[in-house]
């Protein structure tokens, strides 16, 4: 790590991708020091990264930024699933309140020059009225009313506010497509790991993926190249859900949307997969984002196409064995009966 280089603070280092990124950026010759921040220590080796145990919801984060003379903040601690956070309220608090405190600290820090935010294309939502490809200046056709997508919309609003109040700080917002790869645990990878895949009857959504290695590369590229702006980040091309399922060689069960919601609740309560409303929307309508700005302005070119990223993820998945019949039988039992069910019918 070179002297006189950047001092980078990375949030969310207790999770695998945050830890891996902090380690990787610490080896960059343009970077002098890396400070990793999270509520709990990371599992696994963090190499040359100094770990500071701190909750970004707490104003103490401002003291860390000042004391360490941080000039670059990489915000990676926005979480997509309530399961690991201790429920939806805690998740919202970590996401929204945590980001507000972090940005308040950034605003006060005279040393700060660059903020990189890991956002997501989930901010565009998924609906029947969507354009073929979302550009960065487009709004979702249906504003999210709850959940992760609403958190992300609020967070992006606060980030834009900071950019207005501190025009001297370069703000780079990276809207990542679904990140996929052998080491990624997320709602979409847990869905594809199911022995039988429930799909929404009558829909074949288009999907875009970003390989986990490209995620690491684009974050590092953003840190070292100082290009401000908002960028969609995804591997080239799209994959239809039907193509993805064929490549996995797994059975699928087409179900009415309402039934997929019920199955989702079951899978969630069994802690098998996190089936959020955003996930159901994506598996119904899909989503496409335009990556022209990523290539031409940010000058970032992913190594993996969407199809290659999916192939690398699926190459290590075991074939579905004899569990399929049991899971299928379970799905059929889980389907709503034609007559209304008073008990447990409303926990979607």
C-alpha positions as CSV (number, residue, x, y, z in Angstrom):
1,X,0.0,0.0,0.0
2,X,1.6,3.3,-1.1
3,X,2.2,6.2,1.2
4,X,0.3,9.4,0.3
5,X,-2.5,7.3,-1.3
6,X,-6.2,7.3,-0.6
7,X,-7.6,6.5,2.8
8,X,-10.7,4.4,2.2
9,X,-13.5,3.6,4.7
10,X,-15.7,0.6,3.7
11,X,-19.0,0.0,5.5
12,X,-20.5,-3.5,5.8
13,X,-17.3,-5.5,6.1
14,X,-18.8,-8.2,8.3
15,X,-20.6,-9.6,5.2
16,X,-18.7,-11.6,2.7
17,X,-18.7,-9.2,-0.3
18,X,-17.8,-6.2,1.9
19,X,-14.9,-8.1,3.5
20,X,-13.7,-9.3,0.1
21,X,-13.8,-5.8,-1.4
22,X,-12.0,-4.2,1.6
23,X,-9.2,-6.8,1.3
24,X,-9.0,-6.3,-2.5
25,X,-8.9,-2.5,-2.4
26,X,-6.2,-2.6,0.3
27,X,-3.8,-4.1,-2.3
28,X,-4.4,-1.3,-4.8
29,X,-1.2,0.8,-5.2
30,X,-3.3,4.0,-5.2
31,X,-4.6,3.2,-1.7
32,X,-2.7,4.0,1.4
33,X,-5.0,2.6,4.1
34,X,-8.4,0.9,4.4
35,X,-10.6,1.0,7.4
36,X,-13.5,-1.5,7.6
37,X,-16.5,-0.7,9.7
38,X,-19.3,-2.9,10.9
39,X,-21.4,-3.8,13.9
40,X,-19.8,-7.2,14.2
41,X,-16.3,-8.3,13.3
42,X,-16.0,-10.0,9.9
43,X,-15.7,-13.8,9.7
44,X,-12.5,-14.6,7.9
45,X,-9.2,-12.9,7.2
46,X,-9.3,-9.2,6.3
47,X,-5.7,-8.8,5.4
48,X,-4.3,-5.3,5.7
49,X,-7.7,-3.8,6.6
50,X,-8.0,-2.0,10.0
51,X,-11.3,-3.1,11.4
52,X,-13.3,-0.7,13.6
53,X,-16.3,-2.0,15.4
54,X,-18.9,0.7,15.0
55,X,-22.6,1.0,14.2
56,X,-23.1,3.5,11.3
57,X,-26.4,4.4,13.0
58,X,-24.4,6.0,15.7
59,X,-22.8,9.5,15.3
60,X,-19.4,8.0,16.4
61,X,-18.8,7.3,12.7
62,X,-18.1,11.0,12.2
63,X,-15.2,10.7,14.8
64,X,-13.7,7.7,12.9
65,X,-13.8,9.6,9.5
66,X,-12.2,12.7,11.1
67,X,-9.6,10.8,13.2
68,X,-8.5,8.6,10.3
69,X,-8.5,11.5,7.8
70,X,-10.7,9.4,5.4
71,X,-11.0,10.9,1.9
72,X,-13.0,8.0,0.2
73,X,-16.1,6.3,1.7
74,X,-17.5,3.1,0.0
75,X,-21.0,2.4,1.4
76,X,-21.7,-1.3,1.1
77,X,-23.9,-2.0,4.1
78,X,-27.3,-1.7,2.5
79,X,-29.0,-5.1,3.0
80,X,-31.6,-6.8,0.8
81,X,-33.0,-9.4,3.2
82,X,-34.6,-8.9,6.6
83,X,-33.7,-12.4,7.8
84,X,-30.1,-11.8,8.7
85,X,-30.9,-8.3,10.1
86,X,-33.3,-9.4,12.8
87,X,-36.6,-8.5,11.0
88,X,-37.8,-5.9,8.6
89,X,-37.8,-2.9,11.1
90,X,-34.2,-3.5,12.0
91,X,-33.3,-3.9,8.3
92,X,-35.0,-0.5,7.5
93,X,-33.2,1.1,10.4
94,X,-29.8,-0.3,9.4
95,X,-30.4,0.7,5.7
96,X,-32.1,4.1,6.0
97,X,-31.0,5.5,9.5
98,X,-27.5,4.0,9.0
99,X,-27.1,5.8,5.7
100,X,-28.5,9.1,7.0
101,X,-25.9,9.0,9.9
102,X,-23.1,8.0,7.6
103,X,-24.0,10.8,5.1
104,X,-24.3,13.4,8.0
105,X,-20.8,12.3,9.0
106,X,-19.6,12.6,5.4
107,X,-21.1,16.1,5.1
108,X,-19.1,17.3,8.1
109,X,-15.8,15.7,7.1
110,X,-13.5,18.3,5.5
111,X,-11.1,15.5,4.4
112,X,-13.8,13.7,2.3
113,X,-13.4,13.9,-1.5
114,X,-15.2,10.9,-2.9
115,X,-18.3,8.8,-1.9
116,X,-19.1,5.5,-3.7
117,X,-22.5,4.0,-3.0
118,X,-23.3,0.4,-3.9
119,X,-27.0,0.7,-4.9
120,X,-29.2,-1.7,-6.9
121,X,-31.3,-1.8,-10.1
122,X,-34.1,-2.9,-7.7
123,X,-34.7,0.8,-7.3
124,X,-36.5,0.7,-10.7
125,X,-39.0,-1.8,-9.5
126,X,-40.7,-4.3,-11.8
127,X,-44.1,-3.8,-13.3
128,X,-46.1,-4.5,-16.5
129,X,-45.6,-0.9,-17.6
130,X,-41.8,-0.9,-17.6
131,X,-39.7,0.2,-20.5
132,X,-37.6,-2.4,-22.3
133,X,-34.5,-0.9,-20.7
134,X,-34.2,1.5,-17.8
135,X,-31.8,4.4,-18.3
136,X,-30.3,6.1,-15.2
137,X,-32.6,9.1,-15.5
138,X,-35.8,7.1,-15.5
139,X,-38.1,6.7,-12.5
140,X,-39.9,3.4,-11.6
141,X,-43.3,3.1,-13.2
142,X,-44.7,2.2,-9.7
143,X,-43.0,3.9,-6.8
144,X,-42.1,1.2,-4.2
145,X,-44.4,1.4,-1.1
146,X,-42.4,-0.9,1.2
147,X,-39.4,-3.1,1.6
148,X,-36.0,-3.1,0.2
149,X,-36.9,-1.1,-2.9
150,X,-38.3,1.7,-0.8
151,X,-35.2,1.7,1.4
152,X,-33.0,2.0,-1.7
153,X,-35.1,4.9,-3.1
154,X,-34.9,6.8,0.2
155,X,-31.1,6.1,0.4
156,X,-30.5,7.4,-3.1
157,X,-32.5,10.5,-2.3
158,X,-30.2,11.2,0.7
159,X,-27.1,10.6,-1.4
160,X,-28.3,13.1,-4.0
161,X,-28.9,15.6,-1.1
162,X,-25.3,15.2,0.1
163,X,-24.1,15.7,-3.5
164,X,-26.0,19.0,-3.6
165,X,-24.7,20.2,-0.2
166,X,-21.1,19.2,-0.8
167,X,-20.4,19.9,-4.5
168,X,-16.7,19.4,-3.7
169,X,-17.3,15.7,-3.0
170,X,-17.5,13.4,-6.1
171,X,-20.4,11.0,-5.6
172,X,-20.5,7.8,-7.6
173,X,-23.7,5.7,-7.3
174,X,-23.5,2.2,-8.8
175,X,-26.9,0.5,-9.4
176,X,-25.9,-3.1,-9.6
177,X,-28.0,-5.8,-11.4
178,X,-28.5,-9.0,-9.3
179,X,-25.1,-10.1,-8.2
180,X,-24.5,-13.7,-8.8
181,X,-21.6,-16.1,-8.4
182,X,-20.5,-19.3,-6.6
183,X,-20.0,-17.4,-3.3
184,X,-23.1,-15.1,-3.3
185,X,-25.9,-15.8,-0.9
186,X,-28.8,-13.5,-1.8
187,X,-32.6,-13.8,-2.5
188,X,-32.0,-14.6,-6.2
189,X,-29.2,-17.2,-5.6
190,X,-31.3,-18.9,-2.9
191,X,-34.2,-19.0,-5.4
192,X,-32.0,-20.7,-8.1
193,X,-30.7,-23.2,-5.5
194,X,-34.2,-24.5,-4.8
195,X,-34.6,-28.1,-5.9
196,X,-37.8,-27.1,-7.7
197,X,-38.4,-23.6,-9.0
198,X,-41.8,-22.0,-8.7
199,X,-42.4,-19.7,-11.6
200,X,-45.3,-17.3,-12.4
201,X,-47.8,-18.8,-14.8
202,X,-47.8,-17.0,-18.1
203,X,-44.7,-14.9,-17.6
204,X,-41.1,-15.4,-18.7
205,X,-39.1,-12.5,-17.3
206,X,-35.9,-11.1,-18.7
207,X,-33.0,-11.1,-16.1
208,X,-29.6,-9.4,-16.0
209,X,-26.8,-10.5,-13.7
210,X,-23.5,-9.1,-12.5
211,X,-20.8,-11.5,-11.6
212,X,-19.4,-11.2,-8.1
213,X,-15.8,-10.6,-9.5
214,X,-17.2,-7.8,-11.7
215,X,-18.8,-6.3,-8.6
216,X,-15.4,-6.2,-6.9
217,X,-13.8,-4.7,-10.0
218,X,-16.4,-2.0,-10.6
219,X,-16.2,-0.8,-6.9
220,X,-12.4,-0.7,-7.2
221,X,-12.6,1.1,-10.6
222,X,-14.9,3.7,-9.0
223,X,-12.5,4.3,-6.1
224,X,-9.5,4.7,-8.2
225,X,-11.0,6.6,-11.2
226,X,-13.1,9.3,-9.4
227,X,-16.0,9.4,-12.0
228,X,-19.0,11.0,-10.4
229,X,-22.6,10.2,-11.5
230,X,-25.1,7.4,-11.4
231,X,-24.5,4.2,-13.4
232,X,-26.4,1.0,-14.1
233,X,-23.9,-1.9,-13.8
234,X,-24.8,-5.3,-15.4
235,X,-23.2,-8.0,-17.5
236,X,-24.0,-7.7,-21.2
237,X,-27.1,-9.3,-22.6
238,X,-30.2,-10.7,-20.9
239,X,-31.3,-14.2,-19.9
240,X,-34.9,-15.3,-19.9
241,X,-36.0,-17.1,-16.7
242,X,-37.0,-20.2,-18.8
243,X,-33.4,-20.2,-20.3
244,X,-31.9,-20.0,-16.8
245,X,-34.0,-22.8,-15.5
246,X,-33.1,-25.0,-18.6
247,X,-29.4,-24.4,-18.0
248,X,-29.8,-25.4,-14.3
249,X,-31.6,-28.6,-15.5
250,X,-34.0,-28.2,-12.6
251,X,-37.8,-28.9,-12.6
252,X,-40.0,-25.8,-12.4
253,X,-43.7,-25.4,-11.4
254,X,-45.7,-22.7,-13.1
255,X,-48.1,-21.3,-10.5
256,X,-50.6,-18.4,-10.5
257,X,-49.0,-15.3,-9.0
258,X,-51.1,-15.5,-5.8
259,X,-49.9,-19.1,-5.3
260,X,-46.3,-18.1,-5.8
261,X,-46.8,-15.5,-3.1
262,X,-48.1,-18.2,-0.7
263,X,-45.2,-20.6,-1.6
264,X,-42.9,-17.6,-1.1
265,X,-44.2,-17.1,2.4
266,X,-43.7,-20.8,3.1
267,X,-40.2,-20.8,1.9
268,X,-39.5,-17.7,3.9
269,X,-40.9,-19.1,7.1
270,X,-38.9,-22.4,6.5
271,X,-35.8,-20.1,6.0
272,X,-35.2,-21.8,2.6
273,X,-35.4,-18.7,0.4
274,X,-36.2,-15.1,1.0
275,X,-39.1,-14.4,-1.2
276,X,-39.8,-10.7,-1.0
277,X,-42.4,-8.7,-2.9
278,X,-39.5,-7.3,-5.0
279,X,-38.4,-10.8,-5.8
280,X,-41.9,-11.8,-6.9
281,X,-42.1,-8.7,-9.1
282,X,-38.8,-9.5,-10.7
283,X,-39.8,-13.2,-11.3
284,X,-43.1,-11.9,-13.0
285,X,-42.1,-8.9,-15.1
286,X,-38.3,-9.1,-15.1
287,X,-36.1,-6.0,-15.6
288,X,-33.7,-4.6,-18.1
289,X,-31.2,-1.8,-17.6
290,X,-29.3,0.2,-20.2
291,X,-25.5,0.0,-19.5
292,X,-24.3,2.6,-22.1
293,X,-23.1,5.0,-19.4
294,X,-21.3,2.3,-17.6
295,X,-19.2,1.6,-20.7
296,X,-18.9,5.1,-22.2
297,X,-18.7,7.4,-19.1
298,X,-17.5,5.2,-16.3
299,X,-15.4,3.3,-18.8
300,X,-16.1,0.0,-17.0
301,X,-16.4,-3.3,-19.0
302,X,-17.5,-6.4,-17.1
303,X,-15.5,-9.5,-17.8
304,X,-18.7,-11.7,-17.6
305,X,-21.8,-11.4,-19.7
306,X,-25.1,-12.1,-17.9
307,X,-25.2,-15.6,-19.4
308,X,-21.5,-16.2,-18.4
309,X,-22.1,-15.0,-14.9
310,X,-25.1,-17.3,-14.6
311,X,-23.1,-20.2,-16.0
312,X,-20.3,-19.7,-13.5
313,X,-22.8,-19.5,-10.6
314,X,-24.7,-22.7,-11.7
315,X,-21.5,-24.7,-12.5
316,X,-21.1,-25.6,-8.8
317,X,-24.7,-26.3,-8.0
318,X,-25.4,-30.0,-7.3
319,X,-28.1,-31.6,-9.5
320,X,-31.5,-31.8,-7.8
321,X,-31.7,-35.4,-6.5
322,X,-34.7,-37.2,-5.2
323,X,-35.9,-34.3,-3.1
324,X,-37.8,-32.9,-6.1
325,X,-40.9,-35.2,-5.7
326,X,-41.2,-34.3,-2.0
327,X,-40.8,-30.6,-2.7
328,X,-43.4,-30.8,-5.5
329,X,-45.8,-32.6,-3.2
330,X,-45.2,-29.9,-0.6
331,X,-45.8,-27.1,-3.1
332,X,-49.1,-28.7,-4.1
333,X,-50.2,-28.9,-0.5
334,X,-49.2,-25.3,0.0
335,X,-51.4,-24.0,-2.8
336,X,-54.5,-22.0,-1.8
337,X,-57.6,-24.1,-2.0
338,X,-60.4,-22.8,-4.2
339,X,-62.5,-22.0,-1.0
340,X,-61.2,-19.0,1.1
341,X,-59.0,-20.1,4.0
342,X,-59.5,-18.0,7.1
343,X,-56.4,-19.1,9.0
344,X,-53.0,-17.9,7.9
345,X,-54.3,-16.5,4.6
346,X,-53.0,-13.0,5.1
347,X,-49.3,-13.4,6.0
348,X,-48.0,-12.5,2.5
